[in-house]
Amino acid sequence: MKSTKYNKSEIMKQAWMMFRISFYGFESFGEALSAAWRYAKEEVARKEAIEARIAAQVLKAMQPKAETKEDRFYRNFRTRNNAAYRNVRFGRNDWAVDYRRY
């Protein structure tokens, strides 16, 4: 048996609840049932849109990012900075050189 994306039991419960409560103002059960189906279809469409958006974000995150000129500059800057201050620990108001190996 093929599985459906709609929970028919929940749709019927929703329709009966909408028909019984006068706030919704449905004069017949058929109107309430069609409104319940409309809400169920909107909910499924909303969930599918969210899943599609998440899948697109995952695909975009998996694609390698092209390195820009600015990225190369900061990568080289960090490398030079790390080499220049290799054994230096910065304290509160001054700096100290530590010659221990890590």
Chimera marker file (.cmm) of the C-alpha trace (Angstrom):
<marker_set name="trace">
<marker id="1" x="0.000" y="0.000" z="0.000" r="1" g="1" b="0" radius="0.5"/>
<marker id="2" x="1.313" y="3.396" z="-0.952" r="1" g="1" b="0" radius="0.5"/>
<marker id="3" x="1.950" y="5.773" z="1.927" r="1" g="1" b="0" radius="0.5"/>
<marker id="4" x="0.376" y="9.202" z="1.682" r="1" g="1" b="0" radius="0.5"/>
<marker id="5" x="1.696" y="12.530" z="2.829" r="1" g="1" b="0" radius="0.5"/>
<marker id="6" x="-1.634" y="13.441" z="4.437" r="1" g="1" b="0" radius="0.5"/>
<marker id="7" x="-2.823" y="12.112" z="7.799" r="1" g="1" b="0" radius="0.5"/>
<marker id="8" x="-6.494" y="11.527" z="7.013" r="1" g="1" b="0" radius="0.5"/>
<marker id="9" x="-7.393" y="10.804" z="10.618" r="1" g="1" b="0" radius="0.5"/>
<marker id="10" x="-6.022" y="14.174" z="11.717" r="1" g="1" b="0" radius="0.5"/>
<marker id="11" x="-7.817" y="15.911" z="8.848" r="1" g="1" b="0" radius="0.5"/>
<marker id="12" x="-11.151" y="14.378" z="9.901" r="1" g="1" b="0" radius="0.5"/>
<marker id="13" x="-10.563" y="15.328" z="13.551" r="1" g="1" b="0" radius="0.5"/>
<marker id="14" x="-9.745" y="18.870" z="12.468" r="1" g="1" b="0" radius="0.5"/>
<marker id="15" x="-12.868" y="19.025" z="10.292" r="1" g="1" b="0" radius="0.5"/>
<marker id="16" x="-15.152" y="17.821" z="13.102" r="1" g="1" b="0" radius="0.5"/>
<marker id="17" x="-13.573" y="20.282" z="15.532" r="1" g="1" b="0" radius="0.5"/>
<marker id="18" x="-14.054" y="23.131" z="13.050" r="1" g="1" b="0" radius="0.5"/>
<marker id="19" x="-17.667" y="22.063" z="12.397" r="1" g="1" b="0" radius="0.5"/>
<marker id="20" x="-18.594" y="21.801" z="16.092" r="1" g="1" b="0" radius="0.5"/>
<marker id="21" x="-17.031" y="25.066" z="17.228" r="1" g="1" b="0" radius="0.5"/>
<marker id="22" x="-19.155" y="28.016" z="16.184" r="1" g="1" b="0" radius="0.5"/>
<marker id="23" x="-16.127" y="30.316" z="16.018" r="1" g="1" b="0" radius="0.5"/>
<marker id="24" x="-15.255" y="28.988" z="12.544" r="1" g="1" b="0" radius="0.5"/>
<marker id="25" x="-18.812" y="29.526" z="11.279" r="1" g="1" b="0" radius="0.5"/>
<marker id="26" x="-19.182" y="26.522" z="8.963" r="1" g="1" b="0" radius="0.5"/>
<marker id="27" x="-22.813" y="25.696" z="8.245" r="1" g="1" b="0" radius="0.5"/>
<marker id="28" x="-22.149" y="22.214" z="6.876" r="1" g="1" b="0" radius="0.5"/>
<marker id="29" x="-19.642" y="19.485" z="7.567" r="1" g="1" b="0" radius="0.5"/>
<marker id="30" x="-18.598" y="19.537" z="3.902" r="1" g="1" b="0" radius="0.5"/>
<marker id="31" x="-17.391" y="23.133" z="4.202" r="1" g="1" b="0" radius="0.5"/>
<marker id="32" x="-15.405" y="22.255" z="7.315" r="1" g="1" b="0" radius="0.5"/>
<marker id="33" x="-13.924" y="19.190" z="5.633" r="1" g="1" b="0" radius="0.5"/>
<marker id="34" x="-12.832" y="21.138" z="2.560" r="1" g="1" b="0" radius="0.5"/>
<marker id="35" x="-11.266" y="23.794" z="4.789" r="1" g="1" b="0" radius="0.5"/>
<marker id="36" x="-9.428" y="21.096" z="6.775" r="1" g="1" b="0" radius="0.5"/>
<marker id="37" x="-8.071" y="19.593" z="3.525" r="1" g="1" b="0" radius="0.5"/>
<marker id="38" x="-6.985" y="23.049" z="2.360" r="1" g="1" b="0" radius="0.5"/>
<marker id="39" x="-5.093" y="23.616" z="5.631" r="1" g="1" b="0" radius="0.5"/>
<marker id="40" x="-3.497" y="20.162" z="5.407" r="1" g="1" b="0" radius="0.5"/>
<marker id="41" x="-2.319" y="20.797" z="1.851" r="1" g="1" b="0" radius="0.5"/>
<marker id="42" x="-0.898" y="24.188" z="2.833" r="1" g="1" b="0" radius="0.5"/>
<marker id="43" x="0.958" y="22.557" z="5.740" r="1" g="1" b="0" radius="0.5"/>
<marker id="44" x="2.472" y="19.879" z="3.482" r="1" g="1" b="0" radius="0.5"/>
<marker id="45" x="3.486" y="22.509" z="0.923" r="1" g="1" b="0" radius="0.5"/>
<marker id="46" x="5.099" y="24.604" z="3.682" r="1" g="1" b="0" radius="0.5"/>
<marker id="47" x="7.041" y="21.588" z="5.007" r="1" g="1" b="0" radius="0.5"/>
<marker id="48" x="8.239" y="20.660" z="1.499" r="1" g="1" b="0" radius="0.5"/>
<marker id="49" x="9.393" y="24.231" z="0.891" r="1" g="1" b="0" radius="0.5"/>
<marker id="50" x="11.347" y="24.208" z="4.152" r="1" g="1" b="0" radius="0.5"/>
<marker id="51" x="12.965" y="20.859" z="3.296" r="1" g="1" b="0" radius="0.5"/>
<marker id="52" x="13.891" y="22.114" z="-0.183" r="1" g="1" b="0" radius="0.5"/>
<marker id="53" x="15.421" y="25.275" z="1.291" r="1" g="1" b="0" radius="0.5"/>
<marker id="54" x="17.452" y="23.250" z="3.793" r="1" g="1" b="0" radius="0.5"/>
<marker id="55" x="18.649" y="20.889" z="1.040" r="1" g="1" b="0" radius="0.5"/>
<marker id="56" x="19.714" y="23.880" z="-1.076" r="1" g="1" b="0" radius="0.5"/>
<marker id="57" x="21.613" y="25.372" z="1.881" r="1" g="1" b="0" radius="0.5"/>
<marker id="58" x="23.394" y="22.060" z="2.505" r="1" g="1" b="0" radius="0.5"/>
<marker id="59" x="24.410" y="21.809" z="-1.151" r="1" g="1" b="0" radius="0.5"/>
<marker id="60" x="25.659" y="25.387" z="-1.114" r="1" g="1" b="0" radius="0.5"/>
<marker id="61" x="27.653" y="24.768" z="2.063" r="1" g="1" b="0" radius="0.5"/>
<marker id="62" x="29.263" y="21.663" z="0.560" r="1" g="1" b="0" radius="0.5"/>
<marker id="63" x="30.541" y="23.485" z="-2.518" r="1" g="1" b="0" radius="0.5"/>
<marker id="64" x="34.115" y="24.746" z="-2.196" r="1" g="1" b="0" radius="0.5"/>
<marker id="65" x="34.420" y="28.497" z="-1.885" r="1" g="1" b="0" radius="0.5"/>
<marker id="66" x="36.641" y="30.243" z="-4.413" r="1" g="1" b="0" radius="0.5"/>
<marker id="67" x="39.536" y="32.012" z="-2.699" r="1" g="1" b="0" radius="0.5"/>
<marker id="68" x="39.529" y="35.748" z="-3.257" r="1" g="1" b="0" radius="0.5"/>
<marker id="69" x="42.436" y="38.182" z="-3.258" r="1" g="1" b="0" radius="0.5"/>
<marker id="70" x="41.411" y="39.386" z="0.200" r="1" g="1" b="0" radius="0.5"/>
<marker id="71" x="41.357" y="35.807" z="1.543" r="1" g="1" b="0" radius="0.5"/>
<marker id="72" x="44.898" y="35.207" z="0.252" r="1" g="1" b="0" radius="0.5"/>
<marker id="73" x="46.109" y="38.468" z="1.820" r="1" g="1" b="0" radius="0.5"/>
<marker id="74" x="44.751" y="37.636" z="5.269" r="1" g="1" b="0" radius="0.5"/>
<marker id="75" x="46.029" y="34.040" z="5.090" r="1" g="1" b="0" radius="0.5"/>
<marker id="76" x="49.539" y="35.319" z="4.297" r="1" g="1" b="0" radius="0.5"/>
<marker id="77" x="49.228" y="38.054" z="6.915" r="1" g="1" b="0" radius="0.5"/>
<marker id="78" x="48.389" y="35.515" z="9.619" r="1" g="1" b="0" radius="0.5"/>
<marker id="79" x="51.337" y="33.334" z="8.589" r="1" g="1" b="0" radius="0.5"/>
<marker id="80" x="53.795" y="36.237" z="8.740" r="1" g="1" b="0" radius="0.5"/>
<marker id="81" x="52.310" y="37.485" z="12.014" r="1" g="1" b="0" radius="0.5"/>
<marker id="82" x="52.568" y="34.050" z="13.615" r="1" g="1" b="0" radius="0.5"/>
<marker id="83" x="56.190" y="33.721" z="12.548" r="1" g="1" b="0" radius="0.5"/>
<marker id="84" x="57.103" y="37.172" z="13.874" r="1" g="1" b="0" radius="0.5"/>
<marker id="85" x="55.522" y="36.643" z="17.289" r="1" g="1" b="0" radius="0.5"/>
<marker id="86" x="56.265" y="32.939" z="17.697" r="1" g="1" b="0" radius="0.5"/>
<marker id="87" x="57.574" y="32.947" z="21.314" r="1" g="1" b="0" radius="0.5"/>
<marker id="88" x="55.950" y="36.147" z="22.526" r="1" g="1" b="0" radius="0.5"/>
<marker id="89" x="53.242" y="36.127" z="25.189" r="1" g="1" b="0" radius="0.5"/>
<marker id="90" x="51.354" y="39.365" z="25.629" r="1" g="1" b="0" radius="0.5"/>
<marker id="91" x="50.534" y="40.260" z="29.218" r="1" g="1" b="0" radius="0.5"/>
<marker id="92" x="48.463" y="42.983" z="30.784" r="1" g="1" b="0" radius="0.5"/>
<marker id="93" x="50.647" y="46.005" z="29.989" r="1" g="1" b="0" radius="0.5"/>
<marker id="94" x="53.735" y="44.481" z="28.446" r="1" g="1" b="0" radius="0.5"/>
<marker id="95" x="54.991" y="41.496" z="26.566" r="1" g="1" b="0" radius="0.5"/>
<marker id="96" x="57.413" y="38.721" z="27.488" r="1" g="1" b="0" radius="0.5"/>
<marker id="97" x="59.411" y="36.328" z="25.376" r="1" g="1" b="0" radius="0.5"/>
<marker id="98" x="59.006" y="32.658" z="26.221" r="1" g="1" b="0" radius="0.5"/>
<marker id="99" x="61.678" y="30.357" z="24.826" r="1" g="1" b="0" radius="0.5"/>
<marker id="100" x="60.016" y="27.083" z="25.789" r="1" g="1" b="0" radius="0.5"/>
<marker id="101" x="59.049" y="24.673" z="23.051" r="1" g="1" b="0" radius="0.5"/>
<marker id="102" x="55.420" y="23.710" z="22.877" r="1" g="1" b="0" radius="0.5"/>
<link id1="1" id2="2" r="1" g="1" b="0" radius="0.2"/>
<link id1="2" id2="3" r="1" g="1" b="0" radius="0.2"/>
<link id1="3" id2="4" r="1" g="1" b="0" radius="0.2"/>
<link id1="4" id2="5" r="1" g="1" b="0" radius="0.2"/>
<link id1="5" id2="6" r="1" g="1" b="0" radius="0.2"/>
<link id1="6" id2="7" r="1" g="1" b="0" radius="0.2"/>
<link id1="7" id2="8" r="1" g="1" b="0" radius="0.2"/>
<link id1="8" id2="9" r="1" g="1" b="0" radius="0.2"/>
<link id1="9" id2="10" r="1" g="1" b="0" radius="0.2"/>
<link id1="10" id2="11" r="1" g="1" b="0" radius="0.2"/>
<link id1="11" id2="12" r="1" g="1" b="0" radius="0.2"/>
<link id1="12" id2="13" r="1" g="1" b="0" radius="0.2"/>
<link id1="13" id2="14" r="1" g="1" b="0" radius="0.2"/>
<link id1="14" id2="15" r="1" g="1" b="0" radius="0.2"/>
<link id1="15" id2="16" r="1" g="1" b="0" radius="0.2"/>
<link id1="16" id2="17" r="1" g="1" b="0" radius="0.2"/>
<link id1="17" id2="18" r="1" g="1" b="0" radius="0.2"/>
<link id1="18" id2="19" r="1" g="1" b="0" radius="0.2"/>
<link id1="19" id2="20" r="1" g="1" b="0" radius="0.2"/>
<link id1="20" id2="21" r="1" g="1" b="0" radius="0.2"/>
<link id1="21" id2="22" r="1" g="1" b="0" radius="0.2"/>
<link id1="22" id2="23" r="1" g="1" b="0" radius="0.2"/>
<link id1="23" id2="24" r="1" g="1" b="0" radius="0.2"/>
<link id1="24" id2="25" r="1" g="1" b="0" radius="0.2"/>
<link id1="25" id2="26" r="1" g="1" b="0" radius="0.2"/>
<link id1="26" id2="27" r="1" g="1" b="0" radius="0.2"/>
<link id1="27" id2="28" r="1" g="1" b="0" radius="0.2"/>
<link id1="28" id2="29" r="1" g="1" b="0" radius="0.2"/>
<link id1="29" id2="30" r="1" g="1" b="0" radius="0.2"/>
<link id1="30" id2="31" r="1" g="1" b="0" radius="0.2"/>
<link id1="31" id2="32" r="1" g="1" b="0" radius="0.2"/>
<link id1="32" id2="33" r="1" g="1" b="0" radius="0.2"/>
<link id1="33" id2="34" r="1" g="1" b="0" radius="0.2"/>
<link id1="34" id2="35" r="1" g="1" b="0" radius="0.2"/>
<link id1="35" id2="36" r="1" g="1" b="0" radius="0.2"/>
<link id1="36" id2="37" r="1" g="1" b="0" radius="0.2"/>
<link id1="37" id2="38" r="1" g="1" b="0" radius="0.2"/>
<link id1="38" id2="39" r="1" g="1" b="0" radius="0.2"/>
<link id1="39" id2="40" r="1" g="1" b="0" radius="0.2"/>
<link id1="40" id2="41" r="1" g="1" b="0" radius="0.2"/>
<link id1="41" id2="42" r="1" g="1" b="0" radius="0.2"/>
<link id1="42" id2="43" r="1" g="1" b="0" radius="0.2"/>
<link id1="43" id2="44" r="1" g="1" b="0" radius="0.2"/>
<link id1="44" id2="45" r="1" g="1" b="0" radius="0.2"/>
<link id1="45" id2="46" r="1" g="1" b="0" radius="0.2"/>
<link id1="46" id2="47" r="1" g="1" b="0" radius="0.2"/>
<link id1="47" id2="48" r="1" g="1" b="0" radius="0.2"/>
<link id1="48" id2="49" r="1" g="1" b="0" radius="0.2"/>
<link id1="49" id2="50" r="1" g="1" b="0" radius="0.2"/>
<link id1="50" id2="51" r="1" g="1" b="0" radius="0.2"/>
<link id1="51" id2="52" r="1" g="1" b="0" radius="0.2"/>
<link id1="52" id2="53" r="1" g="1" b="0" radius="0.2"/>
<link id1="53" id2="54" r="1" g="1" b="0" radius="0.2"/>
<link id1="54" id2="55" r="1" g="1" b="0" radius="0.2"/>
<link id1="55" id2="56" r="1" g="1" b="0" radius="0.2"/>
<link id1="56" id2="57" r="1" g="1" b="0" radius="0.2"/>
<link id1="57" id2="58" r="1" g="1" b="0" radius="0.2"/>
<link id1="58" id2="59" r="1" g="1" b="0" radius="0.2"/>
<link id1="59" id2="60" r="1" g="1" b="0" radius="0.2"/>
<link id1="60" id2="61" r="1" g="1" b="0" radius="0.2"/>
<link id1="61" id2="62" r="1" g="1" b="0" radius="0.2"/>
<link id1="62" id2="63" r="1" g="1" b="0" radius="0.2"/>
<link id1="63" id2="64" r="1" g="1" b="0" radius="0.2"/>
<link id1="64" id2="65" r="1" g="1" b="0" radius="0.2"/>
<link id1="65" id2="66" r="1" g="1" b="0" radius="0.2"/>
<link id1="66" id2="67" r="1" g="1" b="0" radius="0.2"/>
<link id1="67" id2="68" r="1" g="1" b="0" radius="0.2"/>
<link id1="68" id2="69" r="1" g="1" b="0" radius="0.2"/>
<link id1="69" id2="70" r="1" g="1" b="0" radius="0.2"/>
<link id1="70" id2="71" r="1" g="1" b="0" radius="0.2"/>
<link id1="71" id2="72" r="1" g="1" b="0" radius="0.2"/>
<link id1="72" id2="73" r="1" g="1" b="0" radius="0.2"/>
<link id1="73" id2="74" r="1" g="1" b="0" radius="0.2"/>
<link id1="74" id2="75" r="1" g="1" b="0" radius="0.2"/>
<link id1="75" id2="76" r="1" g="1" b="0" radius="0.2"/>
<link id1="76" id2="77" r="1" g="1" b="0" radius="0.2"/>
<link id1="77" id2="78" r="1" g="1" b="0" radius="0.2"/>
<link id1="78" id2="79" r="1" g="1" b="0" radius="0.2"/>
<link id1="79" id2="80" r="1" g="1" b="0" radius="0.2"/>
<link id1="80" id2="81" r="1" g="1" b="0" radius="0.2"/>
<link id1="81" id2="82" r="1" g="1" b="0" radius="0.2"/>
<link id1="82" id2="83" r="1" g="1" b="0" radius="0.2"/>
<link id1="83" id2="84" r="1" g="1" b="0" radius="0.2"/>
<link id1="84" id2="85" r="1" g="1" b="0" radius="0.2"/>
<link id1="85" id2="86" r="1" g="1" b="0" radius="0.2"/>
<link id1="86" id2="87" r="1" g="1" b="0" radius="0.2"/>
<link id1="87" id2="88" r="1" g="1" b="0" radius="0.2"/>
<link id1="88" id2="89" r="1" g="1" b="0" radius="0.2"/>
<link id1="89" id2="90" r="1" g="1" b="0" radius="0.2"/>
<link id1="90" id2="91" r="1" g="1" b="0" radius="0.2"/>
<link id1="91" id2="92" r="1" g="1" b="0" radius="0.2"/>
<link id1="92" id2="93" r="1" g="1" b="0" radius="0.2"/>
<link id1="93" id2="94" r="1" g="1" b="0" radius="0.2"/>
<link id1="94" id2="95" r="1" g="1" b="0" radius="0.2"/>
<link id1="95" id2="96" r="1" g="1" b="0" radius="0.2"/>
<link id1="96" id2="97" r="1" g="1" b="0" radius="0.2"/>
<link id1="97" id2="98" r="1" g="1" b="0" radius="0.2"/>
<link id1="98" id2="99" r="1" g="1" b="0" radius="0.2"/>
<link id1="99" id2="100" r="1" g="1" b="0" radius="0.2"/>
<link id1="100" id2="101" r="1" g="1" b="0" radius="0.2"/>
<link id1="101" id2="102" r="1" g="1" b="0" radius="0.2"/>
</marker_set>
